[in-house]
Amino acid sequence: MASRAAPVGAGGAISLDVAHRHVLAHIDDPELSPDELAGALHVSRRALYRLFEEHQLTPGRFIRQVRLDAIREALAAPDNAQRGILDIALDYGFTDSATFSRAFKAAFGVSPSEWRQR
């Protein structure tokens, strides 16, 4: 497994930025979960949920949104024009087409294929 992100910022508090960096570093891991994120940041599950609560998020939704944002960018990249949409989604930690397609449409209002055609 890759090295973990440094858990704390100035003053010893974890930040959303540190969590974001960790999620990006492990974006391809389908097992990435709130519990794994808490462990990687060396905080309790409760402390992690408190951090995200301050931003009206949950850790699970945050992980999913980071993945979806990265996939949206990948779908628009000319280098990926010949790659299948599911192959790209699998690269970013999704494990099946239906879950990915529903999540993408819920987040962006269009299907992955519609987004790619734009």
Secondary structure, 3 states (H helix, E strand, C coil): CCCCCCCCCHHHCCCHHHHHHHHHHCCCCCCCCHHHHHHHCCCCHHHHHHHHHCCCCCHHHHHHHHHHHHHHHHHHCHHHCCCCHHHHHHHCCCCCHHHHHHHHHHHHCCCHHHHHHC
